[in-house]
């Protein structure tokens, strides 16, 4: 009988626990819907995930156990009228929750120690009950946005969610901006309590001075924060607009206002886009935000020197132009006779100090004499302005000096600064002391640089204007070939040798060329190594899709010319044995390669000298540059690149200029075509059409995999 009673009592206790749990869950649901707060221990135990302790030695229940005990329940009291003023320190959930009653406030202290409650169950559950603190929003709790900025933050949250694409049309930038604002709980970046921060002022100063960097300030509009401060909506929109302009500046400062594919199909530089996440973090945390933003411009010394010359041509760093007044012609006449005072042959004029400043003459800046140095500077300006270089300051010269800011020289500097943005930020190989090769097509010079200094230089011959133009590229030189075989490019076979064979079937034999033909009809023409080889004795190989390289030449007389654009696209080097020696000693300093050692290898068999570490080669187009003496130099726009770029920038389509223009890629297929019966085909002609294509014959290995041909045909480049 005792066992039965005990079992029945345990069963009843289970039923009571289930009933209590049901009531607690119901109360919890009611509270979530805005009903009265929970006021008993069972409800609070459910909230805190604390199981109710089972009483020890509980006797069997009686009827009195089920009577309602009103003394264990706290009445919620009358409803409290909510305060209409929002509390910015509360989360939305806290704002919705009803205010707790005073009886609950009175017993709130014990609830702060749940561990003691679990270890020692309270004697009076109602007396130890307390309402749990609503869960806090972790983002807002961490951000501590000032109350004055919270309305702006709320509006920023809405704008980014609904109109983010309107401000940031690039997905990567849009994602970065959203992540950045979310991480700060959408607090404004550029203002605090409606006032511009020091960081914002630095960014705005850099954007407004974008012209000094060769960029267009109109491309980076600055919102009017003073007018925007009136409403949270206007402040939020201004914040996003300044963020947009900052990212636009950083992107174009680093990669250019136009993509190089907009200019020509024979340009190929490695991409180096900005990381918008890094830009946002870098600029907003920098001590000098203006300097941080400016750092996205090219770091190269020659770029910075051009920037300084741009400021001089514009009449000072502030961009204010210097206007030369009209007046009588000024002329310098050298003094006659050994004892004639030079001062008597010089004219004086109050306009001369302005003229000195305009021409960048800093010595004797206030001197009013039109002396030999001023006349020489005027003569140099006249040459650059396509005027007769007389050295006389006449009306035509004054007019040319007073032309608008976007005159010819300034335009030339601007497009050259733009081309510097296309080049890799690190031109050299760090493992080789930052060594690299840089070739300037309009100047017809090649330089080897190491540790920031020029190691060696020589004259070069480059491609003819038009179809044979030398391409612009950055690649790495991997090996040198001594005694190279000239594998005639397919383009030359198609355009020159096949038509020549129709006129004279013996032309190849007389040139020392060998023709091979496969069973599939494809043709290969080559010239064996030797003194008469079109490539000379050495070829410098940096594999690229344009199939160009640098090499020796038997036509040495061309290096004496001032203009040296005569090749089919490749670059001929004046002193190849010295060039090879310099490169090999950089790549393999312990081998002690000398020009004499290189020449001792000349013969009839190809020899490949491979570099353990490739040396970067940068083919550039600098029609304006500052020489070692600090003088601004201009060169002829031999390929018309300047004219094309100036036209694009003046008639630009904004961000559309940054889009990549797809071009058809070069073909490395073997030529096919009919041959006259009298043509001599080599006895060791290849027997099938499965042999290597031209790229593989030239550089070894597999061909590059170019993208699918799209857009206008590529400008063909020929290798010789």
HELIX and SHEET records of a PDB file:
HELIX    1   1 UNK A    2  UNK A   32  1                                  31    
HELIX    2   2 UNK A   41  UNK A   47  1                                   7    
HELIX    3   3 UNK A   63  UNK A   66  5                                   4    
HELIX    4   4 UNK A   70  UNK A   72  5                                   3    
HELIX    5   5 UNK A   92  UNK A   96  1                                   5    
HELIX    6   6 UNK A  102  UNK A  106  1                                   5    
HELIX    7   7 UNK A  110  UNK A  112  5                                   3    
HELIX    8   8 UNK A  114  UNK A  119  1                                   6    
HELIX    9   9 UNK A  125  UNK A  128  1                                   4    
HELIX   10  10 UNK A  138  UNK A  143  1                                   6    
HELIX   11  11 UNK A  147  UNK A  167  1                                  21    
HELIX   12  12 UNK A  171  UNK A  183  1                                  13    
HELIX   13  13 UNK A  198  UNK A  208  1                                  11    
HELIX   14  14 UNK A  210  UNK A  213  5                                   4    
HELIX   15  15 UNK A  217  UNK A  219  5                                   3    
HELIX   16  16 UNK A  225  UNK A  228  1                                   4    
HELIX   17  17 UNK A  232  UNK A  255  1                                  24    
HELIX   18  18 UNK A  260  UNK A  262  5                                   3    
HELIX   19  19 UNK A  276  UNK A  285  1                                  10    
HELIX   20  20 UNK A  289  UNK A  294  1                                   6    
HELIX   21  21 UNK A  301  UNK A  313  1                                  13    
HELIX   22  22 UNK A  342  UNK A  345  5                                   4    
HELIX   23  23 UNK A  352  UNK A  358  1                                   7    
HELIX   24  24 UNK A  372  UNK A  384  1                                  13    
HELIX   25  25 UNK A  395  UNK A  401  1                                   7    
HELIX   26  26 UNK A  408  UNK A  422  1                                  15    
HELIX   27  27 UNK A  430  UNK A  432  5                                   3    
HELIX   28  28 UNK A  490  UNK A  492  1                                   3    
HELIX   29  29 UNK A  493  UNK A  497  3                                   5    
HELIX   30  30 UNK A  498  UNK A  503  1                                   6    
HELIX   31  31 UNK A  507  UNK A  511  1                                   5    
HELIX   32  32 UNK A  556  UNK A  560  5                                   5    
HELIX   33  33 UNK A  576  UNK A  587  1                                  12    
HELIX   34  34 UNK A  589  UNK A  591  5                                   3    
HELIX   35  35 UNK A  595  UNK A  599  1                                   5    
HELIX   36  36 UNK A  641  UNK A  650  1                                  10    
HELIX   37  37 UNK A  654  UNK A  658  5                                   5    
HELIX   38  38 UNK A  694  UNK A  699  1                                   6    
SHEET    1   A 2 UNK A 191  UNK A 192  0                                        
SHEET    2   A 2 UNK A 195  UNK A 196 -1                                        
SHEET    1   B 9 UNK A 267  UNK A 268  0                                        
SHEET    2   B 9 UNK A 472  UNK A 482  1                                        
SHEET    3   B 9 UNK A 538  UNK A 541 -1                                        
SHEET    4   B 9 UNK A 550  UNK A 551 -1                                        
SHEET    5   B 9 UNK A 571  UNK A 573  1                                        
SHEET    6   B 9 UNK A 453  UNK A 463 -1                                        
SHEET    7   B 9 UNK A 445  UNK A 450 -1                                        
SHEET    8   B 9 UNK A 436  UNK A 440 -1                                        
SHEET    9   B 9 UNK A 607  UNK A 620  1                                        
SHEET    1   C 7 UNK A 267  UNK A 268  0                                        
SHEET    2   C 7 UNK A 472  UNK A 482  1                                        
SHEET    3   C 7 UNK A 538  UNK A 541 -1                                        
SHEET    4   C 7 UNK A 550  UNK A 551 -1                                        
SHEET    5   C 7 UNK A 571  UNK A 573  1                                        
SHEET    6   C 7 UNK A 453  UNK A 463 -1                                        
SHEET    7   C 7 UNK A 565  UNK A 567  1                                        
SHEET    1   D 2 UNK A 347  UNK A 348  0                                        
SHEET    2   D 2 UNK A 369  UNK A 370 -1                                        
SHEET    1   E 3 UNK A 486  UNK A 487  0                                        
SHEET    2   E 3 UNK A 522  UNK A 527 -1                                        
SHEET    3   E 3 UNK A 514  UNK A 517 -1                                        
SHEET    1   F 3 UNK A 486  UNK A 487  0                                        
SHEET    2   F 3 UNK A 522  UNK A 527 -1                                        
SHEET    3   F 3 UNK A 671  UNK A 672 -1                                        
SHEET    1   G 2 UNK A 624  UNK A 626  0                                        
SHEET    2   G 2 UNK A 632  UNK A 634 -1                                        
END                                                                             
